[in-house]
Structure formats: C-alpha cells, structure tokens
Amino acid sequence: MPEKKICFFIAPIGEDGSESRRRTDQVEEIIIEPIAKKFHYEVIRADKIGKSGMITSQIIQHLFDSHLVIADLAYQNPNVFYELALRHAVRKPFIQLIQENEKIPFDVAGLRTIHLDHHDLSSAERCKAELEKQMDEIDKNPTSVESPVSQAIDVQALKGSGKQAERYMGEVMEMVSELTRQVGQLKERLVVDRPSVVTASNRNSEASSEGRTVPLRSIGNFGKIDWDALGKAIEAQANPAFFRGLANLAMPATPPTKKDK
C-alpha cells in the first residue's frame, strides 16, 4: 500500500460563517483534496488538528515535517505569509495559490503561483489541472526547491566560503537580489506604458505564473549590455541558474590561485 503522505494546507481561516472561512473550506474540499488523493496525500489544516497540545507548536512541526505545504495567499493574511516563510527556510516542497486578480506580493512574485476564482467553475478546473501538474513534478523531484529564503541562505554560505570564486559569486547574487528588490519597488510606483514590459499584473491574467528564464547570452558580454534583456533576466531572478550564469560572466578571466582552491 502506498505511503500516506501529509499535505499541510495553510490558508486564511476567519470566523465561522465568514467569507474567508467559506472560501478556504471550498478550496480544500473541491480543489485540493481530490487532487491530493491521487498522490496519496492526507490533507491537514491548522484549525482541524486533532491532537491535544499547543496549536502553534503543532503548526510549526507540520510546516517543518509535512511532505508538502499548500499556501493560499488570498487576502494577504499575515499568518499565512509567516508560515510560508518557515516552510521556505526548511527548503521543502510547497505550492502557492492566490485569488484571481489579487496582487502577488513582490517577495514571492517570482515563484510559481496558481490563480483561482473559486466562484468560476472553469477557473477551478484550471487550478486543479495546474495543481496536479505541480504535485506530479514534486513527486518526481521532491528535493528541487528554491525560494527567496533558501537563496538568501545560499548567498550567505557562498560569502563565507574560503574560495575566492564562491565568495565572488555570493556577492554578485546579493547585488542582483538587491537590484531586483529596488526594481520591484520602482515598478509599484511607476506606470509603465511600454507594451513590451511584462509586469506582475500582466502575469496575473494567467491561470498560473512561472519564473521565466532568459538566456544570459542575450544580455551581452564583456561590458556590452542589452539593458532591456537584463531587466527581463532580473524579473526571472528566482531561477538560481541565472545567478550562477551571471557570476560566471562577471568573474575575472584569470583562474583562482592555488591558495583559493
């Protein structure tokens, strides 16, 4: 018999009878549970934990230990974002959902997020199809997990390395991350009228948004930079291959000395 795995569902709960409680119940029962069963997951929600003891410690334990966490970012509930950050830190599989037409906060905008209008049957079916696709990918490769938190941990590890090349890569990754943050802040303040620019609002019209990969050779080499291509690459910064490639372009041509190896 296949192993029973735990899918921990974190979502805005709300009071009994509230709109957020009704939405969360419907998302769990109609969308998540049917797909989770296909992959032999048992779905557990924080407000339905049956064991006695401190609820907070049990939630944290599930965030650390569950095979999969699904986070519903609807209503931008602060508890959900706190819990999602804990999951990011342990570098284990997670899936993000959000209500259709709600803005994805910049810190997690580069991560794949499934958009859902729970009042629209077509949207619900698209959500279920994308959820099944992501669960299948996780099932095949559960260790391939990247998040802003895990990237920050990687940067600090590289910066503390005894090898010059790795320290340099860490510094480059940190600079690109900071530049990305500043670009995101500017995009929130400015109205961009260039149709070629892809913004978060453009992406939100799709059933799901995925981090895009831009070939580094399109940016330019040896000081000749295509700034439009660089901007698109920065938007895709959730892909760690981008950081590694950028560091390789930026690193000095001379090989590290024996002392640095």
N, C-alpha and C positions, 0 to 999 in steps of 0.2 A: 504494500500500500504506500502511495507517495507520502513523503514527509509533509506534515501540516505546518505551513509557514504563517508567520504573523505579518499582516499588513496593518500598520497603525495609522489611523485616519485622524489628522488634526484639522480642525475647522472652527469657524465662529459658531458657538453653541447658542447663546442667547437664552432668554427666559422661555418657559413653556408658552406655546402659542404665538411666539414672536416670528417675524418674517425670516430672520436668520436661522432660527431653530427648524422651521418648516423646510427651508432650502437645504440645510445640512442633512436632514432626515431623507429628503427626496434624492439628493446626490448620492448618499450612501446606499440606499435601498435599490434605486432604479439604475444607477450607473456603475458604482464601484463594486458592489457585492457580486453581481452576475459575472463581471469580468474577472474579479479576484478568484472566484471559484474555479474558473478554467485553469488557473495556475496554482490551485491548491492552497490559496491563502485563506486564513481566517481573519476577517476584518474586526478590529477592535477600535473603539472610540473612547476618548478620555472620560466622558461622562457616563460610560457604560462599563467601566472597570469594576468587576465584581468583588475583588479581593479586599479584605479589610486592611487598614493601614493608611499612611499619608498618601493622599491622591497625588500631590506634587512629585514625590519621590518615585511613585509608580509610573507617572507620565515620563519622567526623565529616564527611567530604566527602559521603558518601551522605545523611547527615542534613540537610545544607545544600542539596544539589542534586537529590535524588530528587523526582519528580513527586508521590509520595505516600509517607507513612510510616504503617505499621500497627503499633501498640504493644500487646503483650499484657501487661497489668498483673498477671497471675496470679502468686501467691506474693510479690507486692510486692517484686520484685527491684530492688535499688538501682541497678544499672547501667541497667536499662530506664527508670527514672524520670529518671536523669541524661540519658540520650539523648533522652527525650521532651522534657525542658526545653530542650535545644538546638534541637529542632525547633520548639517553641513560640516561641523567640526569633526565628527567621527568618520566622515568620508564613506558613508554607506548609502545605498540606493534610495532615491526619493523621486517623486513625481509632483509637479506643481499644477494646480488648477486655478482658474480665476473666472469671475463672472464676465460675460461678454460686455465689451465697451468700458470696462473698468481699466484704469491705467495701472500698468505693472510698475512698481517702484523701481527706480534706476538700479539699485544694488543687486536686484535679481532679474533685471530685464534681459540680460544676455543669456539666461538659461531657458531651456525649452519649457513652455508653459501652455497648457491646454485651455482654450477659451470655451466657455459654456454659457448658454442661455437656457436655464432649466425650465423656462416656460415654452420653449420651442422644441418640438419633437425631433426635427431634423438636426438641430444643434446637439441634442442629447445623443443621437445616433453617431454623429461625427466625433463627439467626445469619447464615446465608448470605443469606437474604432481606433482612435489615437491612443487611448489608454491601453488597449490590448496590444498595440504595436510597441509601446514603451515597456510594458511588462515583459513582453517577449524578448526585447533587447536586454533587459535587466537579467532575465532568466539565463540568457546565453553568456552574459559577461557581467556578473554582479560586482566585480572589482573596478570597473571602469567608471569612476565617479569623480566629477570635478565640480567645484563650487567656489564662490568668492573667498570663503573661509579657508578651504583647502589650498587655494592658490596663494593666499597670504602666508600660510604655514610653510609652503614650499619656498616662497621668496625668502623668508627668514632663515630657513635651513641653508639655502644657497649662499646668502650673505655671510653666514657664519662658517662657511666651508674653508678648509685650508688650501683649496686650489684656486688660483687666480681666475681661471676661466669660469668657474662656477660662481665666484663672488661677483664677477662682472655681469654674468647672466642675471643674477639676483637683482643687481642694481638696475639693469635695463628693464626687467619685469616690473620693478617697483615704480620706475619713472613712467612706463606706459600705463600702468594701473592708475597712477595719479592723474596723468593726462586724460585718461578715459573718464575719470570722475569729473574733472573740470569741464570736459566737453559735454557730459551729461547735464551738468548744471546750466551751461550756456543754452543747451537745446531747450531746457524748460523755460528759459526767459525769453528766447527769441522766437519770432515767427519766421520759419524758413519757407521761402517761396520758390525754391528751385525744385522742380518736379523730380529731378534725378536723385534727390536725397531721400534715403529711406529712414523714416522716423518711427518711434515706438507706436504712434497712432496708426501709421500705415500697416504695421505688422499686426496690430490688434484685430484687423478685419478678417484674419485667417483663423481657422479652427485651432491651429497651434502655431507658436513662433519658435523657430530654431536658430541657434547661433550659426551665423554664416561664416564660411571660410573663404578668405581672399588670398590668392597666390601671392607670396612675397615678391616674386619676380615682377609683378605688376606695379609694385611700389617704386622700384628703381634701385640702382646700385651705385655705390661709390659716390655718394653725395648728390646724385641726380634723383630727386624725389618727386613723384607724382602725388601732390597733396590730397587730391580727391581720393585716390586709391588708398592712401594712408588713412584717411578718415574712415573709409569703409572697413579697413582692416581693424582699426581701433574699435569700431562697433562690434566686431566679431571677436573681441579680446577674450571671451570665455573659453575659446579654443586654446589649450596650452601649447599646441604645435605652433601657433602664431608667435608666442613668446620665444620659444626655442629658436625658431627660424630668424626672428628679428635679432636675437642675441648673436646668432652665428654671422649675420650680416654685419653687425656692429663691432664684433670682436676684432682686435688687431690681427693683421695677416701673419705676424710672426708667431711661431708656436710657443707654448709655455716652456719656461726653462725647467731643468731637472728639479730644481728646488720646489717648483709649483706643482709638480706631478704627485 
